[in-house]
Each structure stands twice: as C-alpha cells, then as structure tokens.
C-alpha cells in the first residue's frame, strides 16, 4: 500500500531559497508513526542549485506504506537503504540527504528508482533533473550528467527546467559556448524569467560576448537586485560577477 498526502510538486528552478544553517547544524526530521504509515516533520532546506526538492520539505509530510516501525525508518535513513518501492518515500529520503548536505547519498536512490520505472511523468522529470545536476556538482562527471539530461529531453524537448539544467551543467564543465543554446531556449520559453536571463547572461559573458550578455542582463538587473538578500548562493555569485563585469551604463 502506498499513498502520499502532499501538495503539488515544485517544478520551477529556484531563484530564491529558504535560509538555514548548513549540514551539521540541521536537525534530523521528527518521525511519528500514524495509522498505516508515518508523519515526518522536516526543517527548512538549504539551497542546492537546480536540484528540485519537494516543496513540503520545509514543513510536514505524511507517508503511508507497509513498514513495521519508526525505528525501522530511522535505521533506514542511517544505513541508506530503501524501505519500500514507493517513489514518495524515495523522494523523502533523497530530499533528506540533500538537506543534510550529503547529496551524494541521494544519487543511488534516484538511480534505483528510475531503473525500476513506474514513475509518473512529473516525478521522473524531477529525478532525472536532480540526478543529472548531482552527477555534475558532486562527482564532476559532466559527461554522465549531460547524458542523463539529454535522455530526459528526448521526450520533453521544450522543458524549461531541463534546458536550464543542461546549460548550468555545461557552465560547470567549462563550456559556456555550448551552454548558450539551451539557456537561450529556456529564456525564450519562460518569457525571459529573470533567473534564466541571469544564467544566459553569465554564459554569454564567459564566452566573451558582453554586448549580447547585456541584452539579457540589463532588463532584469533591478529585479535581481531586489532578490539579492534571499538569492541562492550560486545565482548570487553569478549576479555579483556580472555586476562587476557589466555595470549599469549610467554608472560607467
């Protein structure tokens, strides 16, 4: 028996992230047994660029499945085992490791579940997106990461999240020229959402095309400035770099 009582999946790459302490200072979730399953209360997550967390990570999660006890779940978290074929529980465990600052432990959970199949399209998209970005961020295996995201794009060629993730992976790999194409498409499809404009401007700047970078950075500059206090650290680093390289025209 498998059932999940949570809100709609959060499927938009975050420009802003909840602020919280890192890794060691993050408390374990509180796990309470309820009839037929468990009630899990989580702390707020740290930012992990382009990795999609269940939006209820900063709140509560009710998971229904057939396992014997709270101790079993706690032991499962400690030993990195999977207690059930439930994609909902795999999501909770993977998010748990990402929140705890140990994203490498989420990778085998995503891989095993994707191999099993039987995922709905939204969850499969999230798992493939996250797996690709984690291979790039955690292992520095950009080739494997691109292979995963390209596989996801085969049936979702206009998915903005995947296109942006592909661009970020190419930036991570040191290839801004190749990153421009998927990031340009993400900007077009998102109607110039500021975070995607930021990523594209960074790729163009790193490729030595500052005049083109300004075309995307200047129109969203003020929106990004307003977001700085709560901006994800990876995006803030990009923004600060572009502010130095491409200062406002009237400031020159």
C-alpha positions as CSV (number, residue, x, y, z in Angstrom):
1,X,0.0,0.0,0.0
2,X,1.4,3.4,-1.0
3,X,-0.1,6.8,-0.5
4,X,1.1,10.3,-0.2
5,X,-0.6,13.4,1.2
6,X,1.4,16.4,0.0
7,X,0.9,19.4,-2.3
8,X,1.7,19.7,-5.9
9,X,5.4,19.0,-6.8
10,X,7.5,22.1,-7.0
11,X,8.9,22.2,-10.6
12,X,10.5,25.6,-11.1
13,X,14.2,26.2,-10.7
14,X,14.6,28.4,-7.6
15,X,16.0,31.9,-7.8
16,X,15.2,32.3,-4.1
17,X,15.8,29.7,-1.4
18,X,14.9,29.4,2.3
19,X,17.7,30.4,4.6
20,X,19.0,27.8,7.0
21,X,22.2,26.5,8.6
22,X,24.3,24.1,6.7
23,X,24.8,20.3,7.1
24,X,25.9,19.6,10.7
25,X,23.6,22.2,12.2
26,X,20.5,20.8,10.5
27,X,18.4,18.7,12.8
28,X,17.0,15.2,11.9
29,X,13.4,15.1,11.0
30,X,10.8,14.2,13.6
31,X,9.2,10.9,12.6
32,X,5.9,9.9,14.2
33,X,4.0,6.7,13.5
34,X,0.4,7.1,12.4
35,X,-2.2,4.6,11.3
36,X,-0.8,2.9,8.2
37,X,2.3,4.9,7.9
38,X,4.3,7.8,9.3
39,X,4.2,11.6,9.8
40,X,7.5,13.3,9.1
41,X,8.3,16.9,10.1
42,X,11.3,18.5,8.3
43,X,13.4,21.6,8.8
44,X,13.8,24.2,6.0
45,X,16.2,23.1,3.2
46,X,19.5,24.6,2.2
47,X,19.8,25.7,-1.4
48,X,21.2,23.2,-3.9
49,X,21.3,24.9,-7.4
50,X,18.9,23.4,-9.9
51,X,18.0,20.5,-7.7
52,X,14.3,20.2,-7.2
53,X,13.2,19.5,-3.6
54,X,9.7,18.5,-2.6
55,X,8.2,21.9,-1.7
56,X,6.9,20.4,1.6
57,X,10.5,19.7,2.8
58,X,10.0,22.9,4.8
59,X,7.0,21.6,6.6
60,X,5.4,18.3,7.0
61,X,4.9,15.1,5.0
62,X,2.5,12.2,5.6
63,X,3.7,8.9,4.0
64,X,1.6,5.8,4.0
65,X,3.4,2.5,3.4
66,X,3.9,-1.0,4.8
67,X,6.9,-1.0,7.2
68,X,7.0,-2.1,10.8
69,X,8.0,0.9,12.9
70,X,9.5,4.3,13.4
71,X,12.8,2.6,14.4
72,X,12.8,0.9,11.0
73,X,12.6,4.2,9.2
74,X,15.3,5.8,11.3
75,X,17.6,2.8,10.7
76,X,16.8,3.0,7.0
77,X,17.9,6.7,7.0
78,X,21.1,5.8,8.9
79,X,22.0,2.9,6.6
80,X,20.9,4.5,3.3
81,X,18.7,1.6,2.5
82,X,15.3,1.8,0.7
83,X,12.4,0.6,2.8
84,X,9.9,0.4,0.0
85,X,9.4,0.8,-3.7
86,X,7.3,3.8,-3.0
87,X,8.5,6.8,-5.1
88,X,7.1,9.1,-2.4
89,X,9.4,7.6,0.3
90,X,12.4,7.7,-2.1
91,X,11.7,11.4,-2.7
92,X,11.6,12.0,1.1
93,X,14.8,10.1,1.7
94,X,16.6,11.8,-1.2
95,X,15.5,15.2,-0.1
96,X,16.6,14.4,3.4
97,X,20.2,13.7,2.3
98,X,20.3,16.8,0.1
99,X,19.0,18.9,3.1
100,X,21.6,17.3,5.3
101,X,24.4,18.4,2.9
102,X,25.1,14.9,1.8
103,X,23.7,14.9,-1.8
104,X,25.9,12.0,-2.9
105,X,23.6,9.7,-0.9
106,X,20.6,10.8,-3.0
107,X,22.2,9.6,-6.2
108,X,21.8,5.8,-5.8
109,X,18.2,6.4,-4.6
110,X,17.3,8.3,-7.8
111,X,19.1,5.7,-9.9
112,X,17.5,2.7,-8.4
113,X,14.0,4.2,-8.6
114,X,14.4,5.3,-12.2
115,X,15.6,1.8,-13.1
116,X,12.5,0.3,-11.5
117,X,10.3,2.6,-13.7
118,X,6.6,3.1,-13.0
119,X,7.1,6.8,-12.1
120,X,4.6,9.4,-13.1
121,X,6.0,12.0,-15.6
122,X,6.5,14.8,-13.1
123,X,8.4,12.7,-10.7
124,X,10.5,11.1,-13.4
125,X,11.4,14.6,-14.6
126,X,12.4,15.7,-11.1
127,X,14.5,12.6,-10.5
128,X,16.3,12.8,-13.9
129,X,16.9,16.6,-13.4
130,X,18.3,16.1,-9.9
131,X,20.4,13.1,-10.9
132,X,22.0,15.0,-13.8
133,X,22.8,18.0,-11.7
134,X,24.2,15.9,-8.8
135,X,26.5,14.0,-11.1
136,X,27.8,17.3,-12.3
137,X,28.0,19.0,-8.9
138,X,29.0,16.1,-6.6
139,X,31.1,13.9,-8.9
140,X,32.2,16.4,-11.5
141,X,31.1,13.9,-14.1
142,X,29.6,16.4,-16.6
143,X,29.6,13.9,-19.4
144,X,27.3,11.5,-17.5
145,X,25.2,14.5,-16.4
146,X,24.6,15.6,-19.9
147,X,23.8,12.1,-21.0
148,X,21.1,11.9,-18.3
149,X,19.6,15.4,-19.1
150,X,19.6,14.7,-22.8
151,X,17.8,11.5,-22.2
152,X,15.1,13.4,-20.3
153,X,14.9,16.0,-23.0
154,X,14.2,13.3,-25.7
155,X,10.5,13.4,-24.7
156,X,10.5,16.9,-23.2
157,X,12.4,19.0,-25.7
158,X,10.8,22.2,-24.6
159,X,11.0,21.7,-20.8
160,X,12.5,24.9,-19.4
161,X,13.8,23.2,-16.2
162,X,15.8,20.6,-18.1
163,X,17.1,23.1,-20.7
164,X,18.3,25.4,-17.8
165,X,19.9,22.4,-16.0
166,X,21.7,21.4,-19.2
167,X,23.0,24.9,-19.6
168,X,24.2,25.0,-16.0
169,X,26.0,21.6,-16.4
170,X,27.8,22.9,-19.5
171,X,28.8,26.0,-17.5
172,X,30.1,23.7,-14.7
173,X,32.1,21.8,-17.3
174,X,33.8,25.0,-18.5
175,X,32.0,25.2,-21.9
176,X,30.0,28.4,-21.9
177,X,29.7,28.5,-25.7
178,X,27.7,25.2,-25.7
179,X,25.7,26.4,-22.7
180,X,24.3,29.4,-24.7
181,X,21.9,27.4,-26.9
182,X,19.9,25.6,-24.2
183,X,19.9,28.6,-22.0
184,X,18.7,30.8,-24.8
185,X,15.8,28.4,-25.4
186,X,15.0,28.4,-21.7
187,X,14.8,32.2,-21.7
188,X,12.5,32.2,-24.8
189,X,10.2,29.5,-23.4
190,X,10.0,31.2,-19.9
191,X,9.2,34.6,-21.4
192,X,12.5,36.0,-20.0
193,X,12.2,34.8,-16.4
194,X,15.0,36.7,-14.5
195,X,16.8,33.6,-13.3
196,X,17.1,32.2,-16.8
197,X,18.2,35.5,-18.1
198,X,20.9,35.6,-15.4
199,X,22.2,32.2,-16.4
200,X,22.2,33.1,-20.1
201,X,24.0,36.4,-19.5
202,X,26.6,34.5,-17.5
203,X,27.2,32.1,-20.3
204,X,27.5,34.9,-22.9
205,X,29.9,36.8,-20.7
206,X,32.1,33.8,-20.1
207,X,32.1,33.3,-23.9
208,X,33.4,36.8,-24.4
209,X,30.1,38.2,-25.7
210,X,29.4,41.0,-23.3
211,X,27.3,43.1,-25.6
212,X,24.9,40.2,-26.0
213,X,25.1,39.4,-22.3
214,X,23.8,43.0,-21.6
215,X,20.8,42.4,-23.8
216,X,19.6,39.8,-21.2
217,X,21.1,41.1,-18.0
218,X,20.2,44.8,-18.1
219,X,16.3,44.3,-18.4
220,X,16.2,42.1,-15.3
221,X,19.0,43.8,-13.3
222,X,16.7,45.7,-11.0
223,X,14.6,42.5,-10.3
224,X,17.7,40.6,-9.5
225,X,19.0,43.4,-7.2
226,X,15.7,43.2,-5.2
227,X,16.2,39.5,-4.9
228,X,19.8,39.6,-3.7
229,X,19.1,39.2,0.1
230,X,17.5,35.8,-0.4
231,X,19.2,34.7,-3.6
232,X,20.7,31.2,-3.8
233,X,24.4,31.4,-3.4
234,X,25.2,30.1,-6.9
235,X,23.0,32.7,-8.5
236,X,24.3,35.4,-6.3
237,X,27.9,34.5,-7.4
238,X,26.8,34.9,-11.0
239,X,25.0,38.1,-10.3
240,X,28.0,39.7,-8.4
241,X,30.3,38.6,-11.3
242,X,28.1,40.2,-13.9
243,X,27.6,43.4,-11.8
244,X,31.4,43.8,-11.8
245,X,31.8,42.9,-15.5
246,X,28.7,44.7,-16.8
247,X,28.0,47.7,-14.5
248,X,25.0,49.8,-15.4
249,X,25.6,52.1,-18.3
250,X,24.9,55.3,-16.3
251,X,27.4,54.1,-13.7
252,X,30.3,53.9,-16.1
